[in-house]
Amino acid sequence: MNYITKLQQDRGEVTERLLAMKDRIQELRVHLSGSKFGPQADGTRGDWMSTADIQNWLRYIEDPTIEEERDGKA
């Protein structure tokens, strides 16, 4: 494989990965806009999220081998 072909292939792979990351970031935005994180019926705050959940989301966003849909659970 020549150098130009390799660069084109690498560029395609990077583009695919960036698009996948963008989609996963949007999934996180949708998750965070759910009623679970808004004001609660009893007036308490519902905008808390555990650091473990955030770490799991970041792994999901960064790792292209993780294929499962996120539902807010680890």
N, C-alpha and C positions, 0 to 999 in steps of 0.2 A: 504494500500500500504506500502510495507516495505521500509526501508531507502535506500537500494541500488537501487531499482526500481525508487524511487523518484529522486535520484541523476542522474541516467541515463536519465530520462525524462528531468530534468533540463538542463543537458548537451546538449541534442538534441535541446532544445529550444534555448539555447544560440548559438549553432552552426548555426542554421537557421538564427538567427538574425544577426550574424556576416557576413554570406554569403550575406544576403540582403543588409547590409550596404556596403559591398564591391562592390556589383553591382551598388548601388546608387552613390558611389564615382566614379566609372567608368563613369556613366552617366554624372556626373559633369565634369569630365576630357574631355569627348567628347564635351560637351557644350562649355567649355572654348577654345577648339581647333578650334571652328567654325570661319568662316570668320568675324563674327560680332566683334570679339575681336582682329583681326589682324590689320595690317596697312590698313588705309582707302584709297580709290581712290584719295582723295584730299591731301594725305600725312599726315593727322592728325593721332594721336594715337587712336586706338580703343580698348585699353586694360583696359578700365575703367568699373567697375561694382559697382552698388550701394550696400551699406551695408545692406539695406533691402533685396535685392536679395540674398546676401550671407547668411543672417539670415534664409531666407525661404529655401534655399538649405540645411542648417544645420539641420533645423527642419525636412525636408523631409528625410535626411539621418538617423537621429536619431529615428524617430517615425515610427515603423513598421505598424501603422494603416493607414498611408497615402499611398494610392495605385495609385494615378494618376501619369501619365507620366509627367516629367518635360519638359517644353519647354522654360525655361528661364524667364517665367512670374510668378509673385506671385500668 
